Amino acid sequence: MSGLTGVVMTEGKAGSKLKWLWLAVLVIVVDLGTKAMATAMLTYANPVPVLPSFNLTLLHNTGAAFSFLANADGWQRWFFVALALVVSVVLVTWLRKLKTNETWTAIAIVLILGGALGNVYDRVVHGYVVDFLHFYWQDWHFPAFNLADTAITIGAAMMILDLFRKPADGGDA
């Protein structure tokens, strides 16, 4: 019986950070919901002013971040789907291996995971990613983006900050 207890305890410890997957699901649901609302309520490429320097503008991005490869011949759709799925497997594997005190990293991972899967859904179903958040300053326009992109960016920023939070000896903060 002690062998079984050891297995159960090991599985519980190894998978303890998987509990954060709810946050990835929340990111996906909110992202897809806001994209559906934007698609239903906005006219393509017609900016709707919300605040000074901020519009809601429905756009379709067939490329990657900031429309990278948007003008390619279509191969990029499946390339980005495959890449996001591989990265998702790597992220879940990494999440499973985190230690109990690595909550910050777990949150960063699931934010990136949720954002990546939200955009994968768009690529598979629509052939493009729905973007609608559009910031600008005078004649300078930041490329439109969505909440999945925001989650990915926040998760990546958290990982970069984590590099500065950890002691030089490689221990956890």
ZABA-366762 format. One record per atom (N, C-alpha, C): residue in three letters; x, y, z. Coordinates in steps of 0.02 Angstrom, whole numbers, plus 50000, padded with zeros to 5 digits. Atoms other than C-alpha are relative to their C-alpha. Layout:
% residues N
AlaXYZ ...
END
This chain:
% residues 173
Met500414994150000 Met500005000050000 Met500435006350000 Ser499584994149998 Ser501445011950033 Ser500245001949930 Gly499804998550069 Gly501975010449850 Gly499465004049964 Leu500554996550030 Leu500245016249796 Leu499965007250026 Thr500004993349970 Thr500305030949917 Thr500555004349969 Gly499444996350030 Gly501995036049845 Gly499835002249929 Val500204998350068 Val501285035649668 Val499505005750000 Val500514994949997 Val499775046049715 Val500315006750021 Met499684993949977 Met500845058749809 Met500445003049944 Thr499574997650055 Thr502065059949662 Thr499575003249946 Glu500434997250052 Glu500655062649537 Glu499705006650023 Gly500284993949974 Gly499865075849648 Gly500515005649999 Lys499484994949999 Lys501505085149668 Lys500195002249930 Ala499794998450069 Ala501975084149483 Ala499465004149965 Gly500544996650034 Gly500265090149427 Gly499705005850038 Ser500304994949958 Ser499975103149561 Ser499885006649964 Lys500094993750035 Lys500185117949444 Lys499514999449942 Leu500515000850051 Leu498965110449319 Leu499345003250021 Lys500614996849976 Lys497625118049429 Lys499925007049970 Trp500034993350031 Trp498045134649343 Trp499734999849929 Leu500285000550068 Leu497365128149177 Leu499325003549995 Trp500634996450002 Trp495695136049226 Trp500105007049973 Leu499874993250024 Leu496505152849190 Leu500095000049923 Ala499945000650073 Ala496965147149013 Ala499314999449968 Val500685000850026 Val495165141748986 Val499635006750003 Leu500324993549994 Leu494555158649050 Leu500255004849945 Val499734995850054 Val495725167648929 Val499684998249933 Ile500295002350064 Ile495065157148784 Ile499275002249995 Val500714998350002 Val493235159948830 Val499905007649992 Val500084992750005 Val493415178848855 Val500255002449932 Asp499734998050065 Asp494495180448699 Asp499514998449944 Leu500465001950054 Leu493305170748586 Leu499345003850005 Gly500624996249991 Gly491805179648662 Gly500065007249975 Thr499914993150023 Thr492515196948630 Thr500115000349925 Lys499925000250073 Lys493035192048454 Lys499334999049965 Ala500675001150029 Ala491265185748419 Ala499595006550004 Met500364993649994 Met490535202048486 Met500265005149950 Ala499714995350047 Ala491745212348383 Ala499784998549928 Thr500205002150068 Thr491315202348226 Thr499265001749989 Ala500714998850007 Ala489445204248258 Ala499825007550001 Met500204993149989 Met489455222648307 Met500395005249959 Leu499584995250036 Leu490825230648201 Leu499994998449926 Thr499935000850072 Thr490985233548015 Thr500754999649985 Tyr499295001250014 Tyr492635227347943 Tyr500355006549980 Ala499554994450014 Ala493995240747942 Ala499695006950012 Asn500334993649985 Asn492795254348003 Asn500115001650074 Pro499844998549931 Pro493525262148161 Pro499405003050038 Val500514997149955 Val492325265748305 Val500385003150058 Pro499644996649946 Pro493075278948421 Pro499704998350068 Val500215001549932 Val493015274148605 Val500285005350048 Leu499644995049960 Leu494295285648687 Leu500495003549954 Pro499464997150040 Pro495575297848621 Pro500574995049993 Ser499455004650016 Ser496915286948539 Ser499814992750005 Phe500225007049998 Phe495855271048551 Phe499354999149961 Asn500595001950039 Asn494635263648426 Asn499894992550006 Leu500155007050015 Leu493765247148404 Leu499974999649924 Thr499965000750073 Thr494205241948227 Thr500074992649983 Leu499985007150019 Leu493795224648160 Leu500474999049941 Leu499525001750052 Leu495245217648060 Leu500134992550002 His499845007150005 His495745200248002 His500744999349985 Asn499275000850007 Asn497575195148021 Asn500164992849980 Thr499815006750023 Thr498155180347917 Thr500734998450017 Gly499305001049981 Gly499935182647980 Gly500074998750074 Ala499865000849928 Ala500745182048150 Ala499955006950032 Ala500024993749964 Ala501005196148274 Ala500195005749953 Phe499884994050041 Phe500945213248191 Phe499974998549925 Ser500125001950070 Ser500385204948028 Ser500614997149965 Phe499425003250029 Phe502065196348001 Phe499774994149957 Leu500165005150051 Leu501885185147846 Leu499265000149978 Ala500704999550019 Ala500095191247818 Ala499904999549924 Asn500075000150072 Asn500425192647632 Asn500284993749967 Ala499765006350028 Ala501105174947611 Ala499424996549965 Asp500495003450043 Asp500185162547500 Asp499514995450036 Gly500475004149963 Gly499185154047638 Gly500324994550041 Trp499665005349963 Trp500465141447699 Trp500095002050073 Gln499864997749932 Gln500725152247855 Gln499444998150048 Arg500565001949957 Arg498985147747920 Arg500164993650038 Trp499885006649970 Trp499425129547951 Trp500674999750036 Phe499364999549964 Phe501215133647999 Phe499895002850070 Phe500114997049935 Phe500605144948139 Phe499554995650045 Val500415004749961 Val499285132148193 Val500464994650029 Ala499555005349977 Ala500615118448203 Ala500485002650053 Leu499534997149952 Leu501855129848291 Leu499665001350067 Ala500364998749938 Ala500555135248420 Ala499834993650037 Leu500175006349967 Leu500045117248454 Leu500634996850031 Val499375002649972 Val501865111748478 Val500195004050062 Val499844995749942 Val502175126648593 Val499524998550058 Ser500485001649947 Ser500585122248689 Ser500184993650037 Val499785006249969 Val501195104548720 Val500615001350045 Val499414998349961 Val502865111448779 Val499805003850063 Leu500214996149942 Leu501995123848894 Leu499654995750053 Val500345004449952 Val500865110648974 Val500504995450033 Thr499485004349971 Thr502365099248999 Thr500415003950051 Trp499634995649954 Trp503325113649079 Trp499575001350062 Leu500454998649944 Leu501805117749188 Leu499974994050048 Arg500025006049959 Arg501725099749250 Arg500624999150043 Lys499375001149966 Lys503545100249302 Lys500185005650050 Leu499844994549954 Leu503465116449402 Leu499964997850072 Lys500005001349928 Lys503825116249587 Lys499425003850032 Thr500564997149964 Thr502515121049715 Thr500065007650007 Asn499914992849988 Asn503265138449742 Asn500065004049935 Glu499924996550064 Glu503295142949555 Glu499335002249971 Thr500664997750021 Thr501565150549546 Thr500035005449947 Trp499924994650048 Trp502135166149453 Trp500124997249929 Thr499855003250064 Thr502865155349314 Thr499394996249973 Ala500605003650021 Ala501295144649310 Ala499495004649969 Ile500484995250026 Ile500195159849284 Ile500245002749932 Ala499724997750064 Ala501355166349147 Ala499894994849945 Ile500075005550049 Ile501305149449059 Ile499274999449977 Val500705001050021 Val499405147849062 Val499725006149964 Leu500214994250039 Leu499165165749001 Leu500224999349927 Ile499745001250068 Ile500265161848850 Ile499614994349967 Leu500375005850026 Leu499395145048827 Leu499295002049978 Gly500694997950016 Gly497645152548832 Gly499985004649939 Gly499974995550058 Gly498115166348711 Gly500164996449936 Ala499815003850060 Ala498955154448590 Ala499424995849975 Leu500565004350021 Leu497465142648589 Leu499405004149975 Gly500534995650026 Gly496235157048567 Gly500135002049928 Asn499824998250069 Asn497165162448411 Asn500014994049954 Val500015006250040 Val497345144348351 Val499284998649978 Tyr500705001050017 Tyr495455142748357 Tyr499825004349939 Asp500164995550056 Asp495285157948243 Asp500324997649935 Arg499655002250061 Arg496585151448120 Arg499674993849970 Val500305006350024 Val495775134248108 Val499305001349972 Val500704999050019 Val493965140248098 Val499915005349946 His500114994450047 His494135156748003 His500555000749947 Gly499444999050046 Gly495835155947919 Gly500395006450014 Tyr499684993849979 Tyr496345172148006 Tyr499845001150074 Val500134998149931 Val496425179648180 Val499615006550000 Val500414994049993 Val495095192348227 Val500355004850048 Asp499714994749959 Asp495865208448291 Asp499515005850002 Phe500474994449996 Phe494905223548353 Phe500215005650047 Leu499764994849955 Leu495875233448484 Leu500515004249962 His499604995950044 His496655248148394 His500205006550035 Phe499734994049967 Phe497765261048481 Phe500405004049949 Tyr499634995750046 Tyr498525275948393 Tyr500185006550036 Trp499824993349976 Trp499345292748424 Trp500135004349939 Gln499994995750059 Gln499055306248294 Gln500004995749937 Asp499985004050062 Asp499615297948130 Asp500334993250009 Trp499675006549986 Trp500505283148213 Trp499484995150026 His500495005149980 His499445267348227 His500364993750021 Phe499745006549977 Phe499915252248332 Phe499584994749965 Pro500405005350033 Pro499395236148242 Pro499434997650046 Ala500575002449961 Ala497675230348297 Ala500164993150029 Phe499895006449967 Phe497645215648417 Phe499374998050037 Asn500585002649964 Asn496475205548528 Asn500204998050071 Leu499855001849931 Leu496355198948706 Leu500474994050005 Ala499525005650000 Ala497305182948662 Ala500715002849995 Asp499344996850007 Asp498765193748605 Asp500215003450065 Thr499874996749936 Thr498625203548768 Thr500234994950052 Ala499815005249952 Ala498695187548872 Ala500704997349985 Ile499335002450019 Ile500215181348774 Ile500535005150021 Thr499524994749984 Thr501095198148798 Thr500105000550076 Ile499944999649927 Ile500715198748985 Ile500394993950026 Gly499645006149980 Gly501305180649006 Gly500745000449984 Ala499294999350019 Ala502915184148911 Ala500355005150043 Ala499704994949956 Ala503225199949012 Ala500124997350070 Met499905003149934 Met502975190149173 Met500614995450000 Met499415004450003 Met504275177449115 Met500645004149998 Ile499404995750002 Ile505515191349075 Ile500135002950069 Leu499924997449932 Leu505205199349245 Leu500254994750048 Asp499795005649957 Asp505445182349324 Asp500754998949997 Leu499275000750006 Leu507225182049258 Leu500355004650050 Phe499704995149954 Phe507575197249368 Phe499814998650073 Arg500245001549933 Arg506605190549518 Arg500394994350033 Lys499675006049973 Lys507605174449537 Lys500715001650021 Pro499304999149980 Pro509255173949632 Pro500484997349947 Ala499505001950050 Ala510825172049527 Ala500194992650004 Asp499815007049993 Asp511115154449596 Asp499504995349968 Gly500485004250034 Gly509595148349499 Gly499444997650045 Gly500545001949954 Gly508495146049653 Gly499385003949986 Asp500644996650010 Asp506675151149658 Asp499925005750048 Ala500144994249958 Ala506115167849724 Ala499354999050036 
END
